[in-house]
């Protein structure tokens, strides 16, 4: 069994062992075997997390209060076929649905969707990784290194990779398959950290994960008032950790709507105070597959959308705005909204006006219309309205319909809009629109919103200052003021996850690549400039640099970087094919 790869003559390094890293290893192995390469290159894969495959987002050790925002029925992770090589055999591995024993035939579309804990999916990913990695390790092909990479140097056309433990590895080509990276703290957070450091009774947590960091300090949480910066999915995980995770009990009192009551524990904080720039809550996903089917595209809708995008992107570099996307999505949404019939919030709205209204809504999130949930109503009222729509207890607003249809279109949009020749300003607008739609398309389960409402009714969660409050600092903590409401928190947790801007990433590995002028961002607001096979466009003009960036840090080149589906997409297969081709060329020299 191999123990070192430091002097490998031909090698491919995969830096990152999360879902994208797992997919990269699988596709690379499959492609090497498909090309009938008898002698595999020596491979090395790095990750600082103990359990390869799961990564940080799906880590096995996180609490069960961290939920997926994808229902179990929609986790379409395909299985891996058996791979036979002359020196080893890699067993087949089941799809996620086969692994959990899920079958469409045994489930009713009216069954309430189940959203697993993220650690449960992590277990699947870890077992899947081990099933291939252990075979390759025994065959002397793969070395897995449980270390963080801090530096990559290009020396004599090779990559010298250095870990946080001082170990160095030389490889011919490398792929960065790393997800969320640390970024420079905002001026606001830096100021708050300084303030907390000056007062022993105050605490600031600049990141929401892992939640164990603040849950472990229970003696400080008991009877505390905790402010949460952000009003999205991470905020919901943190709220659940601070309530159910500290002994509180949610009870479902109406299964048809998942309405809940809540009983607090003595270990919990006294108050939980979320706040954000707009105070807009996320809209829950439909309660079950039956309601979700209302928003599904017909085959004709899918065909029209695909052909339209292909046509427009043939002349991508001359598109002056993202209006082409707005137009086709407005047409798609209007088709589905019409089919809702009596389920529409405004059934008298003429067909000719629906597409125009949908288009205007995509261009103006503050648009006011009787068929759209107003942005100026309270967060509680908004959540209650969306829950009723998601459970089939109220007619569907146009904005809710748009968000759900957008979710069903995302796989096709992400495929067609990645690696285009669209001008950067257009790409920025497309990403901005997709991010805004995530309020609906990436929404949590109904149960999560009902938990927030139950905590509100129990007077533990307060939403009095959720919408862009004034914030002052005092010896007692942070004072929030909005519309005459005043609240003081002594613990502050940031739940806002930074966008993947390459220029603001603060990790050592990216800094080392920047210092050598090896990578280039597409734009200061975006990620790395890459070709469709993931290999970077080298700022120095060299076409031979063998570094690829897969996933989140290629934001802009790739559209849809936070989608789990993207980890197992054709984009990773394209990288594997190109990596093998480059390896074949190197051994023929």
N, C-alpha and C positions, 0 to 999 in steps of 0.2 A: 504493500500500500504506500502510495506516495505521500511524503511529508513536506516536500518543498518544491516550489516552482520558481525560485528566485532567479535562476539562470536559464529559463526556458528559451530556446531559440525561436520557436514559433508559438505564440500564445495569444489567446483572446481573453481579455478581462471584462467581466461584468461587474460594475460597481453599483451595488444596490441589490438587496435580496428580498424585496417586497413582491407584490403580484406582477409588476412589470418585469422584475428580475427573474422571477419564476418563468414567465412566458418567454423571456429572451433565452433562457437556458434550454427550455423545451424546444423552441423553434430552431435554435442553433443545432441542437443534437439531431433533430429530425432532418434538417437540411443537409448536414454533413453525411448522414446515412443515405439520404436520397441521391446524393451525388456519388455514392459508392466510394467514398474516401476511406481507404483501408486503414490509414494511420491518422487518427484524430489529432488536432492540435492540442497542446496542453492548455487547459482552461483553469482560470482562477476567478472566484467570485467572492466579493466582499460585502459584509453588512455588519453594522454595529449591534444590531438586534440579535438576540440569542436564537430565536426561531426563524430560520429562513423561510421564505414563501409568504408569510403573513405580513411582514413589514410593520411599521409603527401603527398605521391606521387600523389594522386588523390584528394587533398583537394579542397573543393568547392570554397574557396576564391581566388585561384590563377588566374592569368590573362589568357585570351584566347590565348595568344601567346605561352603557354606551350601546345604542341601537343602530342598526342599519336604517337607511331611509329608502331601501329597496325592498318591496315585498318578496317573500320567498318564491312565489310563482314566477317572478320576473328575473330571477337569478339564472340566466341562460348561459352558464359557463360550460362549454362543451367538454366532453371527455377526451382523453388522449389515447390513441391507439397503441397497441403493442409494437415495440420496435426491436427488430432482430438484427444484430451485427455479428460478424464472425467471431468477435471476442467477448461479447456480452449480450444480454437480452434485457430490455427495459420493459417492465410489465405495463399493461394498459391501466389507465386510471379513469374512474367513472366521472361522468358529468356531476355537477353539484346536485341536480335533482335526483339522479340515480343514487348518489351517496347518501342522501337523507331519506330516500324511499318515497319521494314525491312523484305523484302521477296525476296527470290532468284528468284521467278517466275516473279516478276515485275522489275527485274534489268537485264540489258544486261552485259555480261562479258566484253564488250568493253567500258562500262562506267568508267570514271576515278575514281579510288578509293578515298574514302573520309576518312580522318583521323581526328577524333573528337578532341576537346580540352580535356585535361586530367580532367578538372573540370566537363565536361559533364558526363564522366564515373563515376566520383566521386558522382554526384547527384544520379545516378542509385544505386550505392553501398550504399549510405547513406539511401535512401528510402527503400532499401531491408533490411538493418539492422534494421531500425525503425519498419518495419512491423512485425518483430519477437520479437525484444527486448521489445517493448511497451506492447505486450501481456504477456510476461513473467514477466515484472515488475508489471503489474496489478494483476497477479496471485501470487505475493509475492515470486517469484522464483529467479529473477535476480535483482542485484543491479549494475547499471552502474556508474562508478566513473571517473569523468573528472579530473584526477590527474596523474602526472608522478610517476612511481615507482622508488625509489632510493635504496631500500635495501630489500633483502630476507634473512631471518635467519631461520635455521632449529632448532627448539626447541621441544624436546619431540616428535619427529617424525611428527611434524606439521610445516607448513611454516608460519612464521610471516612476513607479507608483509607491508612495510612502504612506504608511499608516500612522495612527496616533501612538502606536507602541514603538515607533522607530524602525519597523521592518520595511524593507524595500523590495519591490518586485519589478522585473523587466518584462514588458509584453510588446508584441508587434501592433496590436490594435485593442481599442477599449471602447466600451459603451457605458455611458452614465445612465443608469436606470433608477435614479434617486427621486424621491417624492418631495414632500414639504421640507424646505430648508430654512434655517434661521435667517431672519432679515434684520436690518438695522431698525431699532425701536424708534417709534415716532417721537417727536419732541414732547408730545403730551404724556406719553408713557414714561419717558425719561424723567420728566419733571415729577410725576407721581412717585416714581421709584425713589428719587432723592427725598421727597417729602416723607415717605414711609420709613426710610432709613434714619431719619431724624427723630422719629417718634416710636418708642418701643411698643406702643399699643396698636400700631397700624401695620397692615401687610398689603403688598401688591404682588399678584401673580401675573406675569406678562404673557403667559400662554395657558390655554385651557386644559391641555393634555400633558402628561397623564393626570387624571383627576385625583389620583392617590396622593399627590403632593399636598393638596390642601385638605383632603378628607382625613389624612393621617394626623392632622393637627386639630383633633376634635375639641380639645380643651379651649382652643381659641375660637372655634366656630360656635360653640354653645352660647346662645343668646346674642350672637353678633348680628349686625346688619351688614349684609354682603351685597355690594354693587357689581353688576355684570355688564361689562362693556360689550355690546352686541346683542342682536335679537334674532339669531339664526339657529342652525342645527347644533353648533357647538354649545350655544347657550342652553339649549334644551337638555343636552347631555349633562351639563354642569348642574342645572336645576334638579335633574333627576338624582344626581349623585348627592346633592345637598339635602334631598328629601327622602326618597326611598333608600338611598345608599346609607343614610344615617338612621335607619329604623322607622321612618315614616311609612304609612300604609295607604295605598290607593285601593279603592273598592269600586268595581263597576256596578252601577245601579241601574243601567239601562243598556243591555247588550246591543240593541239596534242602533244606538247612536254612540256607544262607548262612553256615555256620561258617567262621571266618577265623583266619589266623595273622597276626602282625605283626612286621616288621623295623624297628627304630628307626634314626634317622639321628643324626649327631653334633650337629645343630643343635637337636635337641629338648630340652625340659626333662627333668630327671631324674625328677621325680614330678609327677603331676597328682592333686589331692586335692579331689574334690567333697564338699560338705556341704550339708545342708538341715535343716529343722525336723522332718521325719518320716522321711527316708531312704528314701522309697518311690519306686522307679523307674517310669518310664512303661512301659506295655505296648505292644508293637509291633502294628501293623496286620497283618491276615492276609497271608500271603506272596503270594497270587494271588487272582484273581477267583473261582475255584472254591471255595476255602475261605471267602472273604468271603460267598459266596452262602448259606452255612449260616445267616447272621445276618440275611438280608434279610426284610423284612416281606411277607406275602402281601397281595393286594389287599383281602381281608377285614380283615386286621389294620390296614391303612392307613385303610380306611373307618371302622372302629370307633373308632380313635384320633382321627380328625378329627371325627367326629360327637360323640364324648364331650366333647372339648375345647370344641367350639362350644356344646354344651348347658351345660356348667359355666360358661363365660365369659359367657353371657347374663345371669347374675347375679353377675358378677365382683366387684363391690364388697362383696358379702356373704360372699365366701369368707374364712374365718378362718385358713386355713393352706394350705400347698401339698400337703396330703394328697391332694387330687383328682388331682394330677399323679402322685404316687407310686403311687396305686392303679391308674391306667390304664397306667402304664409297667410295673408289676409284672405285670399281666394280659398285656400284650403280650410281655414277656420270658419269662414262663412258657410261653406258647404256642410260642415259638420254641425255648426250651430243651428242651421235651418232644420236639420234632421232631428234635432231635439224636440221640435214641435212644442207641445204644451209644457214641456219641461224648461223652456226658456224663460228667463226673468221678464222678458219683454216680447211676448209672442206676436205682438202687432207690428214689430219693427219690420219695415219693408225689406225685402231681399236686396234691393239695390243699395240700401244704406248700410247693411251689415259689414260688407267688405271695406267700405270707406271708413266706417267707425273702427273696425279692427286695425286698419292701417294707421289711423290717427292715434290709436291707443299705443301701438308699438313705438310711435315717434314721440309720444307725450304721455309719460306715466301718470301725470296729474290730470289727465283728461276727465272732465265731468260729464256724465250722461246717466240717464235713469237705468240703463242696462248694465252699468259698471258700478262695482262697490266703491263708494267714495273713499278717497285716501284721508279725508279729514275727520272721519268718525273715530271713535275710541278704538284702541287695540282690542279691547274685550269684545266690543260689538262686532268688529271685523272678524275675529276668531270664531265667534258664535255663528255668524252668517256663513262663513266658509265651511264650518263643520256641518251645518244643515245641508249645504250643497253636496258635500263629500259623502253624506250618508243618504242622499235621496230624499231628504225631508224639506227641501226648499228648491225653488226653481233656480236654474243655473245662470249666473251672470256671464256676460261676454268675456270679462277678464279672466274668470276662473276657467271657462272653456278654452280660451286662448292658451293659458298656461298648461293645461292638460294635453291639448293637441300638440303644443310645442314639445312636450316631453316625448310623445310618440314619434315626432319627427326627428328628434335629436340624433339617433344613430345615422340616418341618411344625411342630415345636415352636416354632421361631423365628418362623414366620409367624403362628401362632395366639396366641402369648404376648406379642407386641409390641403396644404401644399399647392396652393393656387398661385397665379400671378397677379392676384388682386393688389391694388395699391395699398400701402400700409394704412393710410387713413380709413379706407373702407374696411380693412380687417379689424381695426380698432373699434369701429362702429358695430360690426357684427358681434365681436366679443362682448362689447358693452350691452348690446341687446340681449344676448344669450345669458349674460350674468343677471340682468334684470329679470328675465323670465324664470330664473332659478328660484325666485320667491315662490313660484307655483310648481315648476317642473321638478325641482329637487326637494319638494315639500316633505314633511315628516308624516308618519301615520296619524290617523285621527286620534288614536290613543294619546299621542304626545301632546296634542293641542288640548285634549280634554284634561290631561294632567295639569297643564298650566292653568286652565280654568278652575279646576278643583282647588289648586293652591291659592288662586285668587279669591275664591269663595271662602277659603279657610283663613283669609287675611294674612297669609304668609308671603305670597308673591304680590308685590304692589306694582301697578303700572301707571302710577300718577306722574312719574317723571320720565316715561319711556321715550318721549319724542323730543330729542335734541334739547336737553335741559341746560341751564347755566350751571357751571360747576366751579365751586370755590374750595380752597383747602383751609383747614383749621387744625388745631391740636387734636380735635376729636375725630378727624378724618376728612372725608370729602362731602361737601354740602351741595345737594342737588336741588335746584329750584326750577319749577315750571308751573305756570298758570296759578300762582299762589300756593302751590304745594312745596313744602320744604322737607327734605329727608337727609339724614347724615349717616354715612356708611363708614365703618372702620376697617373693612376688608374690601379690596377691589380685585376682581378677576377679569382679565382681558379674554374675551371669547371670539374676537375677530381674527380670522385667519388671513394673513397677508396674501395678496395676489402674487402669482409667480412672475415677478419682474426680475429678470436676470441681473440688471444693474444694481438692484437693492439687496440681492442675496448676500448674506454675511458669512457663509460657510467657507472654511479654509480651502477646500478643494476648488471652489469656483474662483476664489481670489487668486489662487496660484495660476489658473488657466488665463484669467484676465491679465495678470502681470506679464505673462509671456506672449500676450496678443494672439492667443490660440483660438479663443471663441469671440463671437460677435453677436450682439443682440439685434433682433429685427428692428426694435424701437425701444426707447427708454422705458416704455410701459409694458413691454412684451419680453418673450424669452428668446432662446437662441435661434439663429438663422440656420436651417438645416435643409438638406435635400429630402426627397420623398422616402429615401431609405434610412433616414435618421442621421446620416453622416453630416458633419457640420460643413458650412461654407466658410472656409478658412480666410480670415481677414488678410493674411499675408499673400494670398493669391495662389498658394499651393493647392493642387487638386489631389495630392497624394496623402494628406493627413488622414489617419485612420482612427478618428475619434467620432463616435456617434452620441447623440443625446436623445434618449427615448422618454416620452411621457411629459411630465409636468413642466420641466424647464425648457421645453420646445414650444411653449405657448405662443401662438401667433402663426408659426409654421404649421402647428397642429391646432385644430379647433376641437374643444371638448376634452381638455386635459384632466379634468377631475372625474371623468366617467370610468366606472369599473370595467365596462365593456372595452374601453380603449386599451386596457392592459393586455387583453387577449385578442386584439384586432389584427387585421392584415398589415398594419403598419409595422408591427413587431416581426411578422413573417418577412416583410420586405427587407428589414434590416438583416435578418438572418441570412437571406439569400445573398445579399451584397457582401456580408462579412465572410461567408464561405467562398465567394468568388475571389475576394481579395486574398484570402488564405491560399487558394489554389494558385493564384498568380505568384505569390511569394515563394512557394515551394518549387516552382518551375524555373526560378531565376538561377 
